[in-house]
């Protein structure tokens, strides 16, 4: 099984312009993410997919691999599919967000290994226990799964709603890393956006509403996504504290 790890990195960001090149401990964010992904053992290769020459040149400059993609993609899935078209010999494609400079390489390996011995599996993602302070935050996406670990629904609302106290009931947060069989990724990207996807603003609902199963693995990795100048300042402080 050949595995490719792709890191989409758009230069434009409403809340943090030029985000992939924002400096963390003196290095561009995309370099931190790339190097962490390279620590994973399962991928045969790691590549950055970008629509910006500055990002491309930066990645190549630090010795990484990058490809230029169209700036007109409506979603990250479409950008990923463009890359998949260029690698017909790949079996599984793992999507790691470019703004996850502390991504755990073990998560990447677990996503890849999920496909071993399961020819029916098409798409895998991750969940972590959610902090109560995030329950009402629409930016913290919730997920509920069935007893076999497949997603029932993703939402920005609180699910399951705790109307009753039930022992063992937990709220889980979705971690936005995905792995796809290449053939399914191309099929998935070609589907029309669905009603639920557009209402919630969550691409993965396109797969669910079309009847496809999404396997959800559990981890304790919380991650630190960088979306605002405040996030950038916080992670720089974290890196500085680690050096002390």
For each residue, the residues with C-beta under 8 A, 3 or more apart:
1: 91 92 112 115 116
2: 44 89 90 91 92
3: 42 43 44 90 91 92 93 94 112
4: 43 44 45 46 47 83 87 90 92 93 94
5: 37 40 43 45 46 47 93 94 96 108
6: 46 47 48 49 80 83 93 94 95 96
7: 30 33 34 37 46 47 48 49 95 96 97 98
8: 48 49 50 76 79 80 95 97 98
9: 20 30 48 49 50 52 55 59 98
10: 13 19 20 50 51 52 79 98
11: 17 18 19 20 21 50 51 52 54 55
12: 17 52
13: 10 16 17 18 19 227
14:
15: 227 228 229
16: 13 19 22 226 227 228 229 231 232
17: 11 12 13
18: 11 13 21 22 54
19: 10 11 13 16 22 29 98 99 226
20: 9 10 11 28 29 30 50 52 55 58 98 99
21: 11 18 28 29 30 54 55 58
22: 16 18 19 28 29 226 232
23: 26 27 28 29 236
24: 27 28 29 32 101 232 235 236 239
25: 32 236 239 240 243
26: 23
27: 23 24 31 32 62
28: 20 21 22 23 24 31 32 58 62
29: 19 20 21 22 23 24 32 33 98 99 101 226
30: 7 9 20 21 33 34 48 55 58 59 98
31: 27 28 34 35 58 59 62 64
32: 24 25 27 28 29 35 36 101 102
33: 7 29 30 36 37 96 97 98 99 100 101 103
34: 7 30 31 37 38 46 48 59 62 64
35: 31 32 38 39
36: 32 33 39 100 101 102 103 104 105
37: 5 7 33 34 40 43 46 96 103 105 108
38: 34 35 46
39: 35 36 105
40: 5 37 43 46 105 106 108 109 112
41: 105 109
42: 3 108 109 112 113
43: 3 4 5 37 40 46 94 108 112
44: 2 3 4 90
45: 4 5 65
46: 4 5 6 7 34 37 38 40 43 64 65
47: 4 5 6 7 65 66 67 83
48: 6 7 8 9 30 34 55 56 59 64 65 66 67 98
49: 6 7 8 9 66 67 69 79 80 82 83
50: 8 9 10 11 20 55 56 59 66 67 68 69
51: 10 11 68 69 70 71 73 79
52: 9 10 11 12 20 55 56 71
53: 56 57 68
54: 11 18 21 57 58
55: 9 11 20 21 30 48 50 52 58 59 66
56: 48 50 52 53 59 60 66 67 68
57: 53 54 60 61
58: 20 21 28 30 31 54 55 61 62
59: 9 30 31 34 48 50 55 56 62 64 65 66
60: 56 57 63 64 65 66
61: 57 58
62: 27 28 31 34 58 59
63: 60
64: 31 34 46 48 59 60
65: 45 46 47 48 59 60
66: 47 48 49 50 55 56 59 60
67: 47 48 49 50 56 83 86
68: 50 51 53 56
69: 49 50 51 73 79 82 83
70: 51 73 79 82
71: 51 52
72:
73: 51 69 70 76 78 79 82
74: 78
75: 78 79 203
76: 8 73 79 80 95 203
77: 80 81 185 188 189 203
78: 73 74 75 81 82 189
79: 8 10 49 51 69 70 73 75 76 82 83
80: 6 8 49 76 77 83 84 93 95 180 185 189
81: 77 78 84 85 185 186 188 189 190
82: 49 69 70 73 78 79 85 86
83: 4 6 47 49 67 69 79 80 86 87 93
84: 80 81 87 90 93 182 185 186
85: 81 82 88 186
86: 67 82 83
87: 4 83 84 90 93 182
88: 85 182
89: 2
90: 2 3 4 44 84 87 93 182
91: 1 2 3 115 181 182
92: 1 2 3 4 112 115 179 180 181 182
93: 3 4 5 6 80 83 84 87 90 179 180 182 185
94: 3 4 5 6 43 108 111 112 177 178 179
95: 6 7 8 76 80 177 178 179 180
96: 5 6 7 33 37 100 103 108 177
97: 7 8 33 100 103 176 177 225
98: 7 8 9 10 19 20 29 30 33 48
99: 19 20 29 33 225 226 227
100: 33 36 96 97 103 177 223 224 225
101: 24 29 32 33 36 224 226 235
102: 32 36 223 224 235
103: 33 36 37 96 97 100 107 108 177 223
104: 36 107 108 219 221 223
105: 36 37 39 40 41 108 109
106: 40 109 110 221
107: 103 104 110 111 126 175 177 219 221
108: 5 37 40 42 43 94 96 103 104 105 111 112 177
109: 40 41 42 105 106 112 113
110: 106 107 113 114 126 217 219
111: 94 107 108 114 124 125 126 177 178 179 217
112: 1 3 40 42 43 92 94 108 109 115 179
113: 42 109 110 116
114: 110 111 118 121 124 179 215 217
115: 1 91 92 112 118 121 124 179 181
116: 1 113
117:
118: 114 115 121
119:
120:
121: 114 115 118 124 181 213 215
122: 180 181 184 212 213
123: 178 179 180 181 184 188 207 212 213 214 215
124: 111 114 115 121 178 179 180 214 215 216 217
125: 111 151 174 175 176 177 178 179 204 214 215 216 217
126: 107 110 111 174 175 177 216 217 218 219 221
127: 143 145 172 173 174 175 216 217 218 219
128: 172 173 175 218 219 220 221 222 223
129: 170 171 172 173 220
130: 134 135 140 142 170 171 172 173
131: 134
132: 135 171
133: 137
134: 130 131 137 140 173
135: 130 132 140 158 171
136: 158
137: 133 134 140
138: 156 157
139: 156 227
140: 130 134 135 137 156 173
141: 154 155 156 173 174 176 202
142: 130 154 155 156 157 158 159 171 172 173 174
143: 127 151 153 154 155 159 172 173 174 216
144: 151 152 153 159 160 172
145: 127 148 149 150 151 152 172 216
146: 149 150 152
147:
148: 145
149: 145 146 215 216 217 218
150: 145 146 213 214 215 216
151: 125 143 144 145 154 204 208 213 214 215 216
152: 144 145 146
153: 143 144 159 205 208
154: 141 142 143 151 174 200 202 204 205 208
155: 141 142 143 158 159 200 202
156: 138 139 140 141 142 200 201 202
157: 138 142 161
158: 135 136 142 155 161 162 171
159: 142 143 144 153 155 171
160: 144 169 171
161: 157 158
162: 158 165 169 171
163:
164:
165: 162 169
166: 169
167:
168:
169: 160 162 165 166
170: 129 130
171: 129 130 132 135 142 158 159 160 162
172: 127 128 129 130 142 143 144 145 218
173: 127 128 129 130 134 140 141 142 143
174: 125 126 127 141 142 143 154 204 216
175: 107 125 126 127 128 219 221 223
176: 97 125 141 225
177: 94 95 96 97 100 103 107 108 111 125 126
178: 94 95 111 123 124 125 204
179: 92 93 94 95 111 112 114 115 123 124 125
180: 80 92 93 95 122 123 124 184 185 188
181: 91 92 115 121 122 123 184 185
182: 84 87 88 90 91 92 93 185 186
183: 186 187
184: 122 123 180 181 187 188 212
185: 77 80 81 84 93 180 181 182 188 189
186: 81 84 85 182 183 189 190
187: 183 184 190 191
188: 77 81 123 180 184 185 191 206 207 212
189: 77 78 80 81 185 186
190: 81 186 187
191: 187 188 194 206 210
192:
193: 197 198 206
194: 191 197 198 205 206 209 210
195: 198 199 209
196: 199 200 202 205 208 209
197: 193 194 200 201 202 203 204 205 206 209
198: 193 194 195 201
199: 195 196
200: 154 155 156 196 197 205
201: 156 197 198
202: 141 154 155 156 196 197 205
203: 75 76 77 197 206
204: 125 151 154 174 178 197 207 208 214
205: 153 154 194 196 197 200 202 208 209
206: 188 191 193 194 197 203 209 210
207: 123 188 204 210 212 214
208: 151 153 154 196 204 205 211 212 214
209: 194 195 196 197 205 206
210: 191 194 206 207
211: 208
212: 122 123 184 188 207 208
213: 121 122 123 150 151
214: 123 124 125 150 151 204 207 208
215: 114 121 123 124 125 149 150 151
216: 124 125 126 127 143 145 149 150 151 174
217: 110 111 114 124 125 126 127 149
218: 126 127 128 149 172
219: 104 107 110 126 127 128 175
220: 128 129
221: 104 106 107 126 128 175
222: 128
223: 100 102 103 104 128 175
224: 100 101 102 231 234 235 238
225: 97 99 100 176 231
226: 16 19 22 29 99 101 231 232 235
227: 13 15 16 99 139 231
228: 15 16 231 232
229: 15 16 232 233
230: 233 234
231: 16 224 225 226 227 228 234 235
232: 16 22 24 226 228 229 235 236
233: 229 230 236 237
234: 224 230 231 237 238
235: 24 101 102 224 226 231 232 238 239
236: 23 24 25 232 233 239 240
237: 233 234 240 241
238: 224 234 235 241 242
239: 24 25 235 236 242 243
240: 25 236 237 243 244
241: 237 238 244
242: 238 239
243: 25 239 240
244: 240 241
